[in-house]
Amino acid sequence: MLKNIPAFVSPDLIYALNIIGHGSRIMVCDANCDFNTIGHDRCYKVRLDGIRGPEVVKAILDLIPLDDYIEDPIRLSTPEDGRPIPPCFEKYDKVFLESEEAARFPHLKQIPRYEDADFWREAKPIDLVIATGETDPYGNIFIQKGVIIK
């Protein structure tokens, strides 16, 4: 039995987070996203239906380090056509700022947003895709795994 891991974090998710390495890319998808079309051929896919995106991101940030070899190891997509920014974006920012990872990335006061086309171009090489119950449209987020430095 493991402790301090949220009940919704399944053995499959623990395995996938452990097996992917430094520089591996994770996408946490909203409920509207067709997660079957994301990632390369060997991409791990995990479903966490009913769990909101910010809860999943918090669990991930509690379990893995962010990649400090790149400037923005955590990224959001800007909704297209002037659509409103999803409410979950504020929650993602809050989760990040309250994580221990935030101290390693003091320049990230707000998670950077990328143009929609750039964001989705990055969806092909994803190593782990997690389908959530996030109901905010455009509530998708990329996270890049780092290394633990002692």
C-alpha positions, 0 to 999 in steps of 0.5 A, spaced: 500 500 500 502 506 498 500 513 502 500 520 500 497 518 493 490 520 491 485 515 490 484 516 483 491 515 481 491 508 478 496 503 478 496 504 471 498 512 471 503 510 477 506 505 472 506 510 466 509 516 470 515 512 473 516 508 466 517 515 462 523 518 462 527 525 462 524 529 457 518 525 456 511 529 454 505 528 458 498 531 456 492 532 460 486 532 456 479 535 457 473 531 456 472 533 449 479 531 447 479 525 443 485 522 446 486 516 442 488 521 436 494 523 441 501 521 442 506 516 438 505 509 437 508 507 444 504 512 447 501 510 454 494 512 455 490 512 461 483 514 463 481 518 469 474 520 467 470 524 472 476 527 475 478 535 473 484 537 470 487 541 476 486 535 480 490 531 476 495 536 474 496 537 482 497 529 483 502 529 477 506 535 480 506 532 487 509 525 483 514 528 478 519 533 477 518 538 471 524 539 466 528 544 467 532 543 461 527 547 457 524 554 459 516 552 459 516 545 461 508 546 462 504 549 457 497 551 455 493 552 449 490 559 447 483 558 445 482 560 437 477 565 434 477 569 441 474 564 445 474 565 452 480 563 456 477 556 460 476 557 468 481 551 469 487 555 466 486 559 473 486 553 477 492 550 473 496 556 475 494 556 482 496 548 482 503 550 479 504 556 484 502 552 490 507 546 488 514 545 490 516 545 483 514 553 482 520 554 486 525 551 481 521 556 476 520 563 479 519 566 472 513 562 471 508 566 474 503 564 469 503 558 465 505 560 458 499 559 453 501 557 446 498 558 439 493 553 438 496 550 432 503 550 435 500 546 441 497 541 437 503 540 433 506 538 439 501 533 441 504 527 436 510 526 440 506 525 447 509 519 451 503 519 456 496 522 455 491 522 460 484 523 459 480 527 464 473 529 466 475 536 465 469 539 462 472 546 460 473 546 453 480 547 451 482 545 458 488 541 455 495 542 458 502 539 457 507 537 462 514 535 461 518 530 465 524 532 468 529 529 473 530 528 480 536 532 483 539 531 490 
